[in-house]
Amino acid sequence: MFTQFFGGFLLSKGVVTPEQLVAAMNKQPSAHIQLGMLAMHAGLMTAEQIDEVKIAQTHTDKRFGEICVDKGFLTDAQVDKLLHDQFPSYLLLGQILEENGVFDKRTFQDLIHEYTSEHSIDEESIVIENSDAVKSIITDYCKDMDSSNKTFLIEYVQLLANNLIRFIGDDFTLLPPVKNHYKLTEKYSNQRITGPYQLTSIIDMSAETAISFASRYVSEKFDNFNEYVQASMEDFLNLHNGLFNVNISNYYSVELNLEAPVSGESTEESNRDGSYLFSALYPFGTVNIIISEK
């Protein structure tokens, strides 16, 4: 989950543009992490040493790791460990951005340090998706949001990120929440949660984005926006909100109710007090989720 928030962090620092981020995400499925990036991330090699090895590769038919050992930058044991250890998934995203000339390796290393320091998390927790670290980053993400029940709101946002990963795909960046303003893109579905805690949620996207969204959700290719695509949007929202209600019941013994989803088409602007816009930036388009506790 940390990669999805790391992209938003890079955008907030102004070091990448949305277009550069989408271009990098498009390359992720076919890209492979390089040994040099792993070695630099582990603090075993500098950016200058990595460049030296890459230059040497142009003059000899040897693998990167072999040259590192020849030059004394790494031992055989270190090479083997780097190739078999787990690594934070955002390393691959950073590697692609570096290859695309967005920033250099040293800048990326500094950004990683700033990201982990800002959220008070260590990279071992990121690699294993430690639950406390996940909760910490979600809490930081929601820190400026007003809420009648911040605990439930954080649960909702964390589940939303998990469900996007689980049912649509992990190749997205979740942008920071925007308060009290949104413009419906085109196609939407909305649903109300009622009871001791009340929340209205809207999932909204362009027709083209909805086609790709639905295709991923049901693992079936759609070519046009139709009632099945709209139903997929409704079903995702209903599934997500239903799971949220179950979690709140199981963890907090609070029973909530769920109204039927309603769908439509609109490009209206809204300034509804107490609403927040969450945008998940996917390679196929932007999925907007608007929530309001009123």
C-alpha positions as CSV (number, residue, x, y, z in Angstrom):
1,M,0.0,0.0,0.0
2,F,3.0,2.3,0.6
3,T,3.6,2.7,-3.2
4,Q,0.1,4.2,-3.7
5,F,0.8,6.9,-1.1
6,F,4.5,7.4,-2.2
7,G,3.3,8.6,-5.6
8,G,1.1,11.2,-4.0
9,F,4.1,12.3,-1.8
10,L,6.2,12.8,-5.0
11,L,3.5,14.9,-6.5
12,S,3.2,17.0,-3.3
13,K,6.9,17.7,-3.4
14,G,6.7,18.9,-7.0
15,V,9.3,16.5,-8.3
16,V,7.0,14.7,-10.7
17,T,4.0,15.6,-12.8
18,P,0.9,13.4,-13.0
19,E,1.8,12.7,-16.6
20,Q,5.3,11.5,-15.6
21,L,3.8,9.4,-12.9
22,V,1.3,7.7,-15.2
23,A,4.0,7.1,-17.8
24,A,6.1,5.3,-15.1
25,M,3.2,3.3,-13.8
26,N,2.5,2.1,-17.3
27,K,6.0,0.6,-17.5
28,Q,5.9,-1.2,-14.1
29,P,4.3,-4.5,-15.3
30,S,7.1,-5.1,-17.7
31,A,10.0,-3.6,-15.7
32,H,12.4,-5.4,-13.3
33,I,14.2,-4.0,-10.3
34,Q,18.0,-3.6,-11.0
35,L,20.7,-4.9,-8.7
36,G,22.2,-1.4,-8.6
37,M,19.1,0.2,-7.2
38,L,18.8,-2.6,-4.6
39,A,22.5,-2.1,-3.6
40,M,22.2,1.7,-3.3
41,H,18.9,1.4,-1.3
42,A,20.7,-1.0,1.1
43,G,23.5,1.5,1.5
44,L,26.1,-0.8,-0.1
45,M,26.9,1.3,-3.2
46,T,26.9,4.9,-4.2
47,A,25.3,6.4,-7.3
48,E,28.8,7.0,-8.7
49,Q,29.8,3.4,-8.2
50,I,26.7,2.2,-10.0
51,D,27.4,4.4,-12.9
52,E,31.0,3.1,-13.0
53,V,29.8,-0.5,-13.2
54,K,27.4,0.4,-16.0
55,I,30.2,1.9,-18.0
56,A,32.3,-1.2,-17.4
57,Q,29.5,-3.3,-18.7
58,T,29.9,-1.7,-22.1
59,H,33.4,-3.0,-22.3
60,T,33.0,-6.6,-21.0
61,D,30.5,-9.4,-21.3
62,K,29.8,-9.7,-17.6
63,R,26.7,-9.3,-15.4
64,F,26.3,-6.3,-13.2
65,G,26.8,-8.3,-10.0
66,E,30.0,-9.9,-11.3
67,I,31.6,-6.5,-12.1
68,C,30.6,-5.3,-8.6
69,V,32.4,-8.2,-7.1
70,D,35.4,-7.7,-9.3
71,K,35.7,-4.1,-8.3
72,G,35.2,-4.8,-4.6
73,F,31.9,-2.9,-4.3
74,L,30.0,-6.0,-3.3
75,T,30.8,-9.6,-2.1
76,D,29.2,-12.7,-3.6
77,A,27.2,-13.1,-0.4
78,Q,25.9,-9.5,-0.6
79,V,24.8,-10.0,-4.3
80,D,23.0,-13.2,-3.5
81,K,21.2,-11.6,-0.5
82,L,20.1,-8.5,-2.5
83,L,18.7,-10.7,-5.2
84,H,16.7,-12.8,-2.8
85,D,15.5,-10.3,-0.2
86,Q,12.2,-8.5,-0.4
87,F,12.3,-4.8,-1.2
88,P,9.8,-1.9,-1.0
89,S,7.6,-1.9,-4.1
90,Y,8.1,1.8,-4.7
91,L,11.8,1.2,-5.5
92,L,10.7,0.0,-9.0
93,L,8.6,3.1,-9.5
94,G,11.5,5.3,-8.5
95,Q,13.9,3.3,-10.8
96,I,11.6,3.9,-13.8
97,L,11.3,7.6,-13.0
98,E,15.1,7.8,-12.8
99,E,15.5,6.0,-16.1
100,N,13.0,8.4,-17.6
101,G,15.1,11.4,-16.5
102,V,12.7,12.7,-13.9
103,F,15.3,12.8,-11.2
104,D,18.6,11.2,-10.4
105,K,19.4,8.3,-8.1
106,R,20.7,10.5,-5.2
107,T,17.6,12.6,-5.3
108,F,15.4,9.5,-5.2
109,Q,17.4,8.2,-2.2
110,D,16.9,11.6,-0.4
111,L,13.1,11.4,-1.2
112,I,12.8,7.9,0.3
113,H,14.5,9.2,3.5
114,E,12.2,12.2,3.7
115,Y,9.1,10.0,3.1
116,T,9.9,7.5,5.8
117,S,11.0,10.2,8.2
118,E,7.9,12.3,7.6
119,H,5.7,9.4,8.5
120,S,7.9,8.0,11.2
121,I,8.1,4.5,9.6
122,D,11.1,2.3,9.0
123,E,11.6,0.5,5.6
124,E,11.4,-3.0,7.1
125,S,7.8,-2.2,8.1
126,I,7.2,-1.0,4.6
127,V,8.5,-4.2,3.0
128,I,6.3,-6.5,5.1
129,E,3.3,-4.1,5.1
130,N,3.4,-4.0,8.9
131,S,-0.2,-3.2,10.1
132,D,1.0,-0.5,12.5
133,A,3.0,1.2,9.7
134,V,0.0,1.0,7.4
135,K,-2.3,2.6,10.0
136,S,0.3,5.3,10.7
137,I,0.5,6.4,7.1
138,I,-3.3,6.3,6.7
139,T,-3.7,8.4,9.8
140,D,-1.2,10.9,8.5
141,Y,-3.0,11.0,5.2
142,C,-6.3,11.8,7.0
143,K,-4.8,14.2,9.6
144,D,-6.2,17.4,8.1
145,M,-9.7,16.0,7.6
146,D,-12.6,17.1,9.8
147,S,-14.8,14.3,10.9
148,S,-17.6,13.4,13.4
149,N,-15.7,10.1,14.0
150,K,-12.1,10.2,12.9
151,T,-11.6,6.5,13.8
152,F,-14.3,5.3,11.5
153,L,-13.2,7.7,8.8
154,I,-9.6,6.3,8.9
155,E,-11.1,2.8,8.8
156,Y,-13.1,3.8,5.7
157,V,-10.1,5.2,3.8
158,Q,-7.8,2.3,4.7
159,L,-10.4,-0.2,3.4
160,L,-10.9,1.9,0.3
161,A,-7.2,1.7,-0.6
162,N,-7.2,-2.0,0.1
163,N,-10.2,-2.6,-2.0
164,L,-8.9,-0.6,-4.9
165,I,-5.7,-2.8,-4.7
166,R,-7.6,-6.0,-4.3
167,F,-10.3,-5.6,-6.9
168,I,-9.0,-3.1,-9.5
169,G,-5.2,-3.2,-9.2
170,D,-2.3,-1.8,-7.3
171,D,-1.0,0.4,-10.1
172,F,-2.4,3.7,-8.8
173,T,-1.5,6.7,-6.8
174,L,-3.9,8.0,-4.2
175,L,-3.9,11.8,-4.3
176,P,-4.3,13.9,-1.1
177,P,-7.9,14.6,-0.1
178,V,-9.5,17.8,-1.3
179,K,-12.1,19.4,1.0
180,N,-15.6,20.8,0.1
181,H,-15.2,20.8,-3.7
182,Y,-15.6,18.4,-6.5
183,K,-16.9,18.3,-10.0
184,L,-18.5,15.1,-11.2
185,T,-16.7,13.9,-14.2
186,E,-19.5,12.0,-16.0
187,K,-20.6,8.6,-14.7
188,Y,-21.3,8.1,-11.1
189,S,-22.8,5.8,-8.5
190,N,-23.6,6.9,-4.9
191,Q,-24.7,5.1,-1.7
192,R,-25.6,6.1,1.8
193,I,-24.6,4.5,5.1
194,T,-27.0,5.2,7.9
195,G,-27.2,4.5,11.6
196,P,-25.0,5.8,14.5
197,Y,-22.4,6.8,11.9
198,Q,-23.6,8.3,8.6
199,L,-21.7,8.6,5.4
200,T,-22.5,9.2,1.7
201,S,-20.0,8.0,-0.9
202,I,-19.8,8.6,-4.6
203,I,-17.6,6.8,-7.1
204,D,-17.2,9.0,-10.2
205,M,-15.2,8.7,-13.5
206,S,-15.4,9.4,-17.2
207,A,-17.2,6.8,-19.4
208,E,-13.8,5.7,-20.9
209,T,-12.3,5.2,-17.5
210,A,-15.4,3.4,-16.3
211,I,-15.0,0.9,-19.1
212,S,-11.5,0.0,-18.0
213,F,-12.5,0.0,-14.4
214,A,-15.3,-2.4,-15.0
215,S,-13.1,-4.6,-17.2
216,R,-10.6,-5.0,-14.4
217,Y,-13.3,-5.5,-11.7
218,V,-15.1,-8.4,-13.4
219,S,-12.1,-9.7,-15.5
220,E,-14.1,-9.3,-18.6
221,K,-13.4,-7.0,-21.6
222,F,-15.9,-4.2,-22.2
223,D,-15.6,-2.0,-25.3
224,N,-18.5,0.4,-24.7
225,F,-20.2,2.0,-21.7
226,N,-23.3,0.0,-21.0
227,E,-25.5,-1.2,-18.1
228,Y,-22.9,-3.9,-17.2
229,V,-20.2,-1.2,-16.8
230,Q,-22.6,0.9,-14.6
231,A,-23.5,-2.2,-12.6
232,S,-19.9,-2.9,-12.0
233,M,-19.4,0.6,-10.5
234,E,-22.4,0.1,-8.3
235,D,-21.2,-3.4,-7.2
236,F,-17.8,-2.1,-6.3
237,L,-19.2,0.6,-4.2
238,N,-21.8,-1.7,-2.6
239,L,-19.1,-4.3,-1.9
240,H,-16.8,-1.8,-0.4
241,N,-19.4,-0.2,1.8
242,G,-20.8,-3.5,2.9
243,L,-17.3,-4.7,4.0
244,F,-16.9,-1.4,5.9
245,N,-20.2,-2.0,7.8
246,V,-19.1,-5.5,8.6
247,N,-15.8,-4.3,9.9
248,I,-17.4,-1.6,12.1
249,S,-19.8,-4.2,13.5
250,N,-17.0,-6.7,14.2
251,Y,-14.4,-4.3,15.6
252,Y,-16.6,-1.7,17.3
253,S,-20.0,-3.4,17.9
254,V,-21.7,-0.6,16.0
255,E,-24.5,-1.7,13.6
256,L,-24.8,0.4,10.4
257,N,-27.3,0.2,7.6
258,L,-26.7,0.4,3.8
259,E,-29.1,1.9,1.3
260,A,-29.2,0.7,-2.3
261,P,-26.7,2.5,-4.7
262,V,-28.0,5.0,-7.1
263,S,-26.4,5.8,-10.5
264,G,-26.5,8.6,-12.9
265,E,-24.6,11.0,-15.2
266,S,-23.6,14.5,-14.3
267,T,-20.9,17.1,-14.7
268,E,-22.1,19.4,-11.9
269,E,-19.9,21.2,-9.5
270,S,-20.4,21.0,-5.8
271,N,-19.2,22.7,-2.7
272,R,-20.9,20.5,-0.2
273,D,-19.6,21.2,3.3
274,G,-17.9,18.2,5.0
275,S,-17.2,16.4,1.7
276,Y,-13.8,15.2,0.6
277,L,-12.5,14.1,-2.8
278,F,-10.1,11.2,-3.1
279,S,-8.6,10.7,-6.6
280,A,-7.0,7.4,-7.5
281,L,-4.7,8.1,-10.5
282,Y,-4.6,4.9,-12.6
283,P,-2.8,4.5,-16.0
284,F,-6.3,4.1,-17.6
285,G,-7.8,7.2,-16.0
286,T,-8.7,8.8,-12.7
287,V,-11.2,7.2,-10.3
288,N,-12.8,9.8,-8.0
289,I,-14.3,8.8,-4.7
290,I,-16.2,11.5,-2.8
291,I,-17.3,11.0,0.8
292,S,-19.4,13.1,3.1
293,E,-20.5,12.5,6.6
294,K,-23.5,14.8,6.1
